[in-house]
Amino acid sequence: MSTWTETTLTTWGRSRFARSSTTAPADEAGLREAIRESHARGVITYGGGRCYGDASLDDGGQTILTSALNRIVSFDAETGNIVCESGVDFASLLSRVLRDGYCFPVSAATASVTVGGAFANDIHSKNHHRVGSFGDHTLWIDLMLASGELVRASRTENADIFHASLGGVGLTGTVMRVCFRLMPVPSNSADAQYRPMANVDEMIDTIDGSRESHEFLFGWVDAMATGKDLGRGSLELANLAPDDVGVAPEPATKRIRFEPPSAALHPAILRRITDRRFRKMPAAGWGARVNLRPFLFPIDNIVGFNRIYGKRGFYSIHTGFPRETQRAGIVAVMEAITAARAGSFAAVMKPMRGPGEGLLSFPMEGMAYAIDLPRRTGVEALHKEIERITLDHDGRLYIAKDALMTAETFAAMFPRLDEFREVLARIDPDGRFQSDMGRRLGLHP
Ligand SMILES: Cc1cc2nc3c(=O)[nH]c(=O)nc-3n(C[C@H](O)[C@H](O)[C@H](O)COP(=O)(O)OP(=O)(O)OC[C@H]3O[C@@H](n4cnc5c(N)ncnc54)[C@H](O)[C@@H]3O)c2cc1C
């Protein structure tokens, strides 16, 4: 018998909570037992809890924590192929792989994400235009199904299960192990330039014009700017450095010690802060050789960053648009946000190349625009408006960040949903794997 503990779980946005029985199996037998003991409300897997909404929550149900599935099974320093249990996070992997001259081809902006969570959302980074998403570097997974059977899934073996599980938000089963390919790096550093961008047009044009010349492209957007300044910000353009000579010292870690009251997030105050940030940038930009750790995981330098929006938490809207409509779509989203006097410190733009292989993968050839929005009156209505704008421009929303999308919108944005449901119907006919997100978005057959 597994040991189950009643726990309240939340995720990064702190807008969604679940009361759930949790257990943390440490091996294959323990995982099988936990899945078999799940009851009618179902079970879901919880990795680092770094999704923003309800993807890893099952209120009233049971939750498998992967915190004890945390071993590196093998690492081949010749090929760069690594096999990890799914609860291994990127933070614990980083120093191990850098020592042998490798890094992750794809990671999130925080190293607290687990390998299982990276696969289950098919995550993408600021180098997506060059390397694609996490699934593109995954060779196989070992997945425990609702029946308790452990199957190997890859492009050649159980390929339908592989493609349903990649970005499948934990509904096909619990990933026990992941084998993926690391990226060789010449040093532990990147050469980065930071250039001020006057508006959204300059930002989009410079990103698109730099796809060939730069491995990493990442725009910070001043989401409070309007009119001719709409979409201004700074663009980070970077390549891996040949060596570590002259690397800048790692920035000091900051800590958010208290949750500001909602009055502190008043649009006028936010606007003053983002305006000051933009005006402080040198007009000619600047460059630096930076250490890969803070470069890849900038959010981790601010401990407790998710408390910055106050006790009520926040939502994130992460849109993606195809090349043809990216400019019009992003401008319409920015205008809707400024008209609603919403906005925040964190708004970013990244280029994307073609689609991920997962049936529910987010990326497409084009551009992603993402923004955190404090949870205030009116933000749900704004989200509805952005769903409509995104659909009208043939875009989609990223469910790793989602807490609000409707099932109808989801079905319209993800054309392979029926294929996903067919796989679920076959491998989990009783719907043993369940989540609040799965029910909200109607992901089950
Ligand atoms: C600060 C911050 C920055 C981020 N930046 C990026 C970014 O740049 N790019 C990007 O793509 N995403 C980004 N994300 C989102 C994040 O990468 C994803 O939400 C990721 O899935 C979180 O992984 P996790 O281990 O925390 O999993 P959780 O949040 O616990 O779970 C996420 C989903 O994965 C499933 N899951 C987790 N482990 C397993 C497993 N072993 N087997 C089966 N299913 C599993 C869960 O059921 C759930 O559906 C960011 C998140 C944060 C908080």
The ligand as an SDF file (V2000), in Angstrom:
LIG
                    3D

 53 58  0  0  0  0  0  0  0  0999 V2000
    9.2570   31.0660  -14.2990 C   0  0  0  0  0  0  0  0  0  0  0  0
    8.8040   30.1020  -15.3570 C   0  0  0  0  0  0  0  0  0  0  0  0
    9.3340   30.1900  -16.6260 C   0  0  0  0  0  0  0  0  0  0  0  0
    8.9140   29.2960  -17.6130 C   0  0  0  0  0  0  0  0  0  0  0  0
    9.4760   29.4090  -18.8460 N   0  0  0  0  0  0  0  0  0  0  0  0
    9.0830   28.5760  -19.8230 C   0  0  0  0  0  0  0  0  0  0  0  0
    9.6750   28.6380  -21.0990 C   0  0  0  0  0  0  0  0  0  0  0  0
   10.5860   29.4290  -21.3500 O   0  0  0  0  0  0  0  0  0  0  0  0
    9.2260   27.7870  -22.0500 N   0  0  0  0  0  0  0  0  0  0  0  0
    8.2490   26.8790  -21.7900 C   0  0  0  0  0  0  0  0  0  0  0  0
    7.8940   26.1220  -22.6980 O   0  0  0  0  0  0  0  0  0  0  0  0
    7.6840   26.7800  -20.5920 N   0  0  0  0  0  0  0  0  0  0  0  0
    8.0700   27.6080  -19.6030 C   0  0  0  0  0  0  0  0  0  0  0  0
    7.5080   27.5070  -18.3590 N   0  0  0  0  0  0  0  0  0  0  0  0
    6.4550   26.4980  -18.1470 C   0  0  0  0  0  0  0  0  0  0  0  0
    7.0450   25.1670  -17.6650 C   0  0  0  0  0  0  0  0  0  0  0  0
    8.1860   24.8360  -18.4010 O   0  0  0  0  0  0  0  0  0  0  0  0
    6.0440   24.0300  -17.8830 C   0  0  0  0  0  0  0  0  0  0  0  0
    4.8230   24.3150  -17.2910 O   0  0  0  0  0  0  0  0  0  0  0  0
    6.5610   22.6890  -17.3850 C   0  0  0  0  0  0  0  0  0  0  0  0
    5.6670   21.6880  -17.8090 O   0  0  0  0  0  0  0  0  0  0  0  0
    6.6280   22.6320  -15.8570 C   0  0  0  0  0  0  0  0  0  0  0  0
    7.2240   21.4110  -15.4570 O   0  0  0  0  0  0  0  0  0  0  0  0
    7.0680   20.8710  -13.9810 P   0  0  0  0  0  0  0  0  0  0  0  0
    8.0710   19.8320  -13.7520 O   0  0  0  0  0  0  0  0  0  0  0  0
    7.0630   21.9940  -13.0180 O   0  0  0  0  0  0  0  0  0  0  0  0
    5.6520   20.1540  -14.0410 O   0  0  0  0  0  0  0  0  0  0  0  0
    4.2600   20.4720  -13.3630 P   0  0  0  0  0  0  0  0  0  0  0  0
    3.9940   21.9400  -13.4190 O   0  0  0  0  0  0  0  0  0  0  0  0
    4.1960   19.8260  -12.0500 O   0  0  0  0  0  0  0  0  0  0  0  0
    3.2950   19.7240  -14.3760 O   0  0  0  0  0  0  0  0  0  0  0  0
    3.0800   20.2430  -15.6830 C   0  0  0  0  0  0  0  0  0  0  0  0
    2.3810   19.1590  -16.5150 C   0  0  0  0  0  0  0  0  0  0  0  0
    3.2880   18.0740  -16.7010 O   0  0  0  0  0  0  0  0  0  0  0  0
    2.7090   16.8620  -16.2410 C   0  0  0  0  0  0  0  0  0  0  0  0
    3.7920   16.0510  -15.6890 N   0  0  0  0  0  0  0  0  0  0  0  0
    4.7820   16.4290  -14.8460 C   0  0  0  0  0  0  0  0  0  0  0  0
    5.5920   15.3760  -14.6050 N   0  0  0  0  0  0  0  0  0  0  0  0
    5.1020   14.3290  -15.3090 C   0  0  0  0  0  0  0  0  0  0  0  0
    5.4760   12.9590  -15.4500 C   0  0  0  0  0  0  0  0  0  0  0  0
    6.5320   12.4490  -14.8130 N   0  0  0  0  0  0  0  0  0  0  0  0
    4.7120   12.1550  -16.2320 N   0  0  0  0  0  0  0  0  0  0  0  0
    3.6290   12.6360  -16.8850 C   0  0  0  0  0  0  0  0  0  0  0  0
    3.2280   13.9240  -16.7720 N   0  0  0  0  0  0  0  0  0  0  0  0
    3.9560   14.7510  -15.9990 C   0  0  0  0  0  0  0  0  0  0  0  0
    1.6890   17.2770  -15.1860 C   0  0  0  0  0  0  0  0  0  0  0  0
    0.6830   16.3140  -15.0170 O   0  0  0  0  0  0  0  0  0  0  0  0
    1.1690   18.5720  -15.8010 C   0  0  0  0  0  0  0  0  0  0  0  0
    0.1830   18.2880  -16.7460 O   0  0  0  0  0  0  0  0  0  0  0  0
    7.9270   28.3240  -17.3340 C   0  0  0  0  0  0  0  0  0  0  0  0
    7.4040   28.2470  -16.0470 C   0  0  0  0  0  0  0  0  0  0  0  0
    7.8600   29.0990  -15.0670 C   0  0  0  0  0  0  0  0  0  0  0  0
    7.2870   28.9990  -13.6850 C   0  0  0  0  0  0  0  0  0  0  0  0
  1  2  1  0
  2  3  1  0
  2 52  2  0
  3  4  2  0
  4  5  1  0
  4 50  1  0
  5  6  2  0
  6  7  1  0
  6 13  1  0
  7  8  2  0
  7  9  1  0
  9 10  1  0
 10 11  2  0
 10 12  1  0
 12 13  2  0
 13 14  1  0
 14 15  1  0
 14 50  1  0
 15 16  1  0
 16 17  1  0
 16 18  1  0
 18 19  1  0
 18 20  1  0
 20 21  1  0
 20 22  1  0
 22 23  1  0
 23 24  1  0
 24 25  2  0
 24 26  1  0
 24 27  1  0
 27 28  1  0
 28 29  2  0
 28 30  1  0
 28 31  1  0
 31 32  1  0
 32 33  1  0
 33 34  1  0
 33 48  1  0
 34 35  1  0
 35 36  1  0
 35 46  1  0
 36 37  1  0
 36 45  1  0
 37 38  2  0
 38 39  1  0
 39 40  1  0
 39 45  2  0
 40 41  1  0
 40 42  2  0
 42 43  1  0
 43 44  2  0
 44 45  1  0
 46 47  1  0
 46 48  1  0
 48 49  1  0
 50 51  2  0
 51 52  1  0
 52 53  1  0
M  END
$$$$
